[in-house]
Amino acid sequence: MDSIRPRNLAEYLEALRRHKFAIIIPALVVMLAALVAIKKLPNIYESSTFIMVESPPSNERSSETALPDLSQRLGNIRQQVTSRSRLESVIRKFSLFQKQLAKGERLDDLLADMRGQIGIDVNANQESATKAFTLSYRDQDPQMAQRIAAELAEQLIADNVEAMKHLASGETEILNQRAAELADKLHDLELKNPWVLNLREDAPVIPYGGTGAGNRGATPTTVNADAARNQTMTIEGLRDQQYKLEQQLAELEKRIAELRPVVEQQKKVSPLSGNPAYGALIAQRAQLQGERDNLINRQELTDKHPRVLAVNDKIAAIDRQIDELKQQNAGMVAQTQEARDLRQLESDRNRVKADLEVARRAVDRQIANPPRPAVSATGGTATVAAAPIRDANSARIAQDYLGLKADYKDISAKKQDAELKEKTIGSSKVEQYRVLDQANLPQLPVAPNRKLLMGIASFLGLAVGIGFALVLEFRRFASLQDVKDVEYYTRLPMLVAIPKTLTAQERASAAGRKRRRLAFGAAAAVLATVALTGIFLFTNLFALLGRK
């Protein structure tokens, strides 16, 4: 035949009805094999923790201390969490994949499988909104999933704090190096020119001496009197500065004494009592404690009973959330205006104490080193031994010394600010990660979705069965089967059709062939079911589909 007669939908449906067993048997084979493979799939539990990223107000951050862009850090969260070193430390800590490693499986394959179980869901659609993300981990053991999720979150937060410390300590290290360089230069100038210690920043006076024109013809008595008067004026100036610093220190001590009780009272009076979340957690914990007491006292269950253990796990999770709220409250108290003022006053007090000690040491040096008396070998002009000359060189040295001293004070102040900033890592002045919801202990599995997998298997089985039926029907397309075939190929109307008549022997033979085909089909179906089940289990096909 040159062509095949086209069929309509009714004829295709009739063909499927004729080959119904060819559809039903393959479909049942696939469904039974899939059912066994799906039943053998282990339950997968997912534990997740919710982490919020807090950003300080933009006006509290300067361009010098700006932190890395938050969206960029959020984009690198997966790389941080799934790094090889971190996952290897988790594997060692919890002794994971011991059986697989003993069988010789590659560690890289196990790490790739572990990365597939880690989920990062970032919620940072609005730049002005509080940014947060969810970190989750899946495992066949719900407790192991909780422990690994908590460990990954803890390591991530530790890395965040360490990164912030590096940002702050990097600035502190530079300032420390600069301060050390200035201190060395000041020390060298003081050793070479001791008279610079008498200089005052508000009224620098270069001492007289030497053989300059300013003291020609002066008698030893006059020179000695001038030297004594200069030293007295220097000591009085230093004592005036010392008195001023003492007054500043006394004022700072007074203000600190007034402010410290307020901060201590704020620490004692916790705002947690008015926090609805804290109240809800307390009420929930009390309810769970009552349930636990009921299970132990009335139902006489032991502490090791699964129901009691489940209630204890819930109570432990609530206790962790309460501790987190308490830590947040402590951080809030540390960032009140009074606490910030107290820290600033304490920093100022330390600075004033350092300046006061410098002034006292300068006075002691002046008293311990009186000016050497002037002598005249010939009764003529007196000279002062080792006295600096009031000339351009002395003026330059004095200017350099005072400039270095001013730079040193400025660098010291910046260093104190940097050290304070480093101590406030984790406060509201810097961006930080904060765990809002601790890793939960999952009660129900999240995978595999057995209903969905059975639906997929049923659809696949029907598709295979329909394919078999069409293959069997295709053999009939090349022969004349009914009136429509005769009229289509001969272009003539058929006048009469003689039905096929079978003898009793032929009918018995046909029935025997039918039974043999059914027996062969049943045996083939059993073998195909066993083989297909093995294929499904070996390839983990439904396990892979269940992870999607």
N, C-alpha and C positions, 0 to 999 in steps of 0.2 A: 504494500500500500504506500502510495506516495505521500499521504498526509494522514493525520490522526483527527478523527472527528472531535470537534469541540464539545465539551460537556458543560452543562449548567450546574447551578448550586445543588439542585435536588439530586442530580445524578452523583455528584461527589458525596453527598450525605448518604445516599444509598450504598455507595462503595464502602464508606466507613462502617456502615451497619453490617455489611457482609463480612468485613474483616474485624469485627469487634474484639475478637480474642487476640488478634495481632496488636490491637491497641491496649487492651486491658493488661495483658501479661507483661509486656515491657514496662508499662507504667508502674505496675505493682513491683516489678523487680527493682526499678530505680528507687521507688518510694521506700521499700523495705530496707534496701541497702543504706539509703540516706538516713532512715530512722535509727538504724543501729549505730551509724557513725555519729549522728547528732547526739544520741543518748550518751555516747562515750566521751563527748566533749566536756572538759572540766569547766566549772563555773569561774568566771572572772569577776573580781571585786575591784572597785575603784575607790580610792581614798583621795580627797582633795583638801587643799588649804587655800584660804582667800587672803591675799597679801595686798595691802594698800600702800601706795607711794605718796607720801605727804610732801608738798612743796611749800616753802616759805613764801610770804608776800614778796613781790618783786622789788619793793622799795627797801627791803632789808638786806639785799644782796648787791654788792658792788661788782664792777667789771673785773676787779683784781681777784676776787674770790669766787667768781662764777664757776658753777659746777658743770660737768658734761651735760649735754642736751638729754632731757629725760626720754624723749621719743627714741633717740638712738640707743639708750640703755635698755629700754623695753624691747627694742628690736633685737638686742643681743641676749635676751634672757634665755632663749632656747640653747644658744651656743654655750652660755655659762653653765646651765644646768646639765647639759648632755656632753660636757667635755669628757675626754677619755680618762684623765686623771681623777676627776670627781667620781665617775661611775666605777672605776676600779677601786677607789677607796670605799665606796658603798658596798661593792661585792665582797671586799675583804672584811669589812665591819660586820656584815650580816651573814657571811659564809654562803653566798648565793652560788647557784649553778655548780655545786660540788660534783653531782652525778654526771653532768654533761662534760665537765672538765676531765673527770676520771675516764670517760669513754673516749677522750681524745678530740672533742669538738674544739674548734678554733675560738679563741677569746674574742676576736673581732666579730665573729658571727653572733656571739652571745651579747656583746655590747650593742650591736645593731638591733637585736631583738629587744633589748632593754630600752633603747631609745624609742622604739615603737610604742612602749607602754607608758611613756612620759607624755603628759599633755600640758600645753601652755595656752591658756585662753586669755588674751590681753584685751582689756576694756579701756581704751584710750581714744575714744572717738572725738571728744571735745577737749580742746587744749585748756579751757578754763575749768573743766570739771576735775574732780579728784580722780586720779588715775589709779587703776587697780588691775590685778590679774589673778587668775586661778591656776595653781600648780597641782597637778594630779598624777597619780601613778596607779597602774593596774597590775594585779597579781592574783594567782589562784588562792592564796592565803590572805584573808581580810586583814589579819593583824600585821602581816608582813607588808601589805600595801600601805597601811597606816604608818608603820615605822619608817618605811623608805620615803614616803611623801614628807613626813616631818623632818627627816634627815636632810632631804634636798632643800627644803625651805630654810632650815637652820644654816646650811652651808651658804645658801644664796644671800641671806641677811648678813652673815659673817663677812662674806666677800664685799658686800655693799659698805659695811662699816669700815672695813680695812681700806677700801678705796677712798672713802672720805677722809680717813686718817692720813693716808698718803698725800692727799691734796693739801691738808692743813700742815702736816709735818714737813712737806717739801718747802713750804714758805718759811716755816720755823728754822729749818736747817740753813737756808740761805741767810736769814737774818742773824743766826748764831755765828755763821762764818764771817759775815760783815762786821758784827760787833767785836769778834775776836781780833780781826785785823785792826780796827780802830783802837782797841785797848792796847795792842802791841805798839802802835805808833805813839799813843799818848805816853806809855811807859818809857819809850826811848827818849822822847822829848824831856820828860821829867828827870831822867837820869843825866842827860847832857846839860840841861838848863834847870837846875832846881828852883831858880827864882820864879819860874812860871807857875809854881804852886800858889804863889801869892796873888796871882791875877784873879780878878773878879769879873764875871760876865757883864754885870750891870755897870761897872766902873773900872775897867782895866787900867792899871798904873804900872808903867815900866820903871823899875827901881833905878836910882842914880848910882853911879860908881865909875871906877876905871879912871882913865887919864883924859877923859873928854874935856871939852871946853867948859862944860857946865860946872866942873869942880876944880878948875885951876885956881890955885892960890888959897884953897881952903885949908884950914888948920885941922890937925887930927881931932881936936875936940869937936869942931863943927861937923866933920864927916861922921864921927861916931854918933853925935846927937841926931844927925839926919837919918842914919841907919836905924837907930833905936826908934825914932819917931815913925819911920816907915813900917818897921816890924809891928809896932804897937797899933798903927792904923790898920795894918793887914789883919792882925789878930782880932781887933774890934769888929772889922767888917765880917770876918768869918763867924764871930760870935753872934753878930746881928742876924746873919743868915741862919745860924743854928737856932737862934731864938724863934725866928719866923717859921722854920720847919717844925720846931717843937709845938708851936701854936697850931699849925696845920694838922700835925699828928694828933694833938689833943682833940681838935674839932672832929677829925675823922673817927677817932675812937668813940667820941660821944654819939655821933650819928649811927655808928655801927651798933653801939649798945642799945640805942633806941629802936633800930630796925630789926635786929636779930630776934627779939621775942615775937615780933609780928610774923616773921617767916616761920619760926618754930610752931607758932599757933596754927598757921596755915597747913603745916605738915600734919598736925594732930587732927584738925577739923577737916575731914575728907568729904568732898562733894559727892562721893559715891552713893551716899544715902539717898540723894535726890536723883540719881541716875536710873531711868526706867529699865535699862538693859541689866544693870546690876541687881535691881530688885527682882526682875524676872528670873535671873539666874539663881538667886537665893531661894525664891519660891520653888523653882523647878528642882533644885537640889534637895530641899526639904521634902518634896513629894517623892522623889526617888528614894531618899533615905527611909521614908515611911514604907514604901513598897518593899525595900530590902528587909526591913524589920519584920514586915508581915510574912515574907517568904521564909525567913529563918525561924521566927518565933511561933507563928501559927501553922504554917504548912510544914514546919520542921525540915526545911531543906538545909543542906550543908553549905559551907562557904565555897566549895568547889563545884556546886551545881551550876550548869550552864546558865540558867535563868538568873541566879545570883551574880555570876560573873558578868553577865551582860549589863545588869543594873550597876555593878561596881564600875564597869568601863564608862558608862554614861556619867556617873558621879565624878569620876576622874577627869573626864572631858570638861565637865562644867567647872570643876576646880581649876583646871588650866585656864579656862576663859576668865574666871574671877581673878586669878593671879595676873593675867594680862591686863585686865581693867585696872587693877591696883598699880601695876607698873606704869600704865598710861596716866593714871592720876598723879603718881609721883613725878612723872615728867611734866605734867601740867603745872604742878606746884612749883617745880624748879624753874618754870618759865614765866611765873607771875612777875609783875612790875617790881614788887618789893624784893623778890629774889634776885632779879637782875640788878637792881640798885645795890643790894647788899654785896654781890660779887664785884661790882664796879668799885664800891667803897673799899673793899678789902684789897683790890688791886692797887688803888691809889695809896692806901696805907702802906703797902709793901714798898711802893716806889718812894714815898716820903721817908720811910725808915732807911732805905738805902742812901738817899741824899743826905739825911741827917748823920748817918755813920761816916760818910765821906767828909762832911764838914767837921765833925769831931776829930777825925784823924788828921785833917789839915791843921787844926788848932794845936793838936799835940805835937805835930812836926815843927810848927813855928816856935813853940815854947822850948822844944828840945834842941833846936838849932838857932841860937841867938847869932846876930851878925858879928863877924870877927872885927876886933878893934883896928882902927887905922893907925899906922905907924909911919914915922918919917925918919929915915936914916941920917939926913943932913940938916934936919930942922926946917926943911923947906916944905914943899907941897906934899900933902899926905896922900897916900893911895890906900885903897881897900883891896885886900887880896881876893882874887877870884871873883870879883864883883862884875856883873854883866854891864856892858856899855849901853848907854841910852843913845842908840843910833838906828839907822835904817835896818840893820841886821836884826837887832833886838825887836824892833817893831814887827818885822816879818815873822820872827819866831812866835811872838805873842799872838799875832793874828792867826797863824797856822794852828797854834795850840787851842785857842778859843774856838776856831772853826771845827777842829776835830772833836773837841769836847761837846759842842752843840750837836754835831752829827751823831756822836755816840749816844747822847740822851735821846735823840729822835729814833735811832735804831733800837734802843732798849725799849722805848715805848711801843714801837711796832712789834717787837718780839713778844712783849707781854700780851698784846692783843692776839697775836697768832697762837700763843700757848693757850690763851683762854678759849679761842675758837676751837682748838684741837680738843680741849676738855669738854666742849659742848657738842661733840659729835653725838648724834642721836637726838638732839633737842630740836625744837621747831625752827631753829635758825638755819638748818641745813635740810636738804631733801633726804628722806630716809625711807627704808622699807619697814613696814609694820605688819605683823601677822594679826589679822582680825579674827579669823576662824582657824582654830587649830585643826590639824589633820584628823578627820573623823574616822571612826571604826565602822566600815560599811556593813550593813545587815543583810542586804539583798544584792544578788549579782547584777551587774550591768551588761554582761555578755556571757554566752552567746544568746542571741534572740532566736530561740528554737522555733517559735511559730513562723517567723519570717523565713528561716532556713527550710522548714518543712514546706512552706508555700513555694519556695524556689525549686525544691526537689520535686514537688508534685507537677509543677509546670514543665520541668525538664522531662519527667517521665511521660507526660502526655505528648510532648513534642516528639520524643523518641518513638512512642507507639504510633502516632499519626504518620511519622516518616516510614515505619515498617509497613503500615497499611497502604500507603501510596506506592511503595515499591512493589508490593504484591499486586496491586491493581494495575500497575503500568504494563504488566505482562498481558493483560486482557485487551489493552488498547490496540494491539496489532492483529486482532482476530475479530470475526463477526460474532457478536454476542446476542443481539436483539434486533427488533424490527428497525430501529433507528439506524443501526449500522448498515443493514441491507439497503435501505432506501438512500442513505447518504453516499455509499460507494457505488451502487448500480444506477443511481439517478432514476429508478423505476419504483413504482409502488408495489409493495408485497401483497399478493392476493390471499395467501393462506400460509399458516405455519403449523408444522406437525410436531407436537411435543415429544421429547425424548422419553422412551419407554424402557425400563430396566426389568430384567428378570429377577427372580428371587435370589439366584446365585450372585448376580451382579450387585444387588442391594446388600447382601450379606458381605460381599467383598468390600464394598464401599464403606460399610459400617466398621469393618475391621481396620481398614486403612485410617478411618477417622479416629478410632481408639488408639491406634499406634501413634498417630500424630499427636494426640493429646498427651499420651504418656511421654513421648519424646519431648514435647514442649514443656511439660511439668519438670522433667529432669533437667532440661536445659535452663529453665527458669531458676531452679534451685542452685545449679552451678553458677549461673550468671549472677545471682544475688550474692553468693559467697564471694565470688571474684570481685564484683563491684564494691562490696563492703570493704574488702582488703585494699582496693585502690583508693577509696575515699579516706580510709584510715592512714594509709601510707603517705598520700599526698597532702593530708591535712587541708583538703579543699574547703570544707565547711568551717574549719577553724580560721582560715584566712578570710573567708566571707564574713564570719562573725565579728572580726575586728573592724570591719569597714563601718 
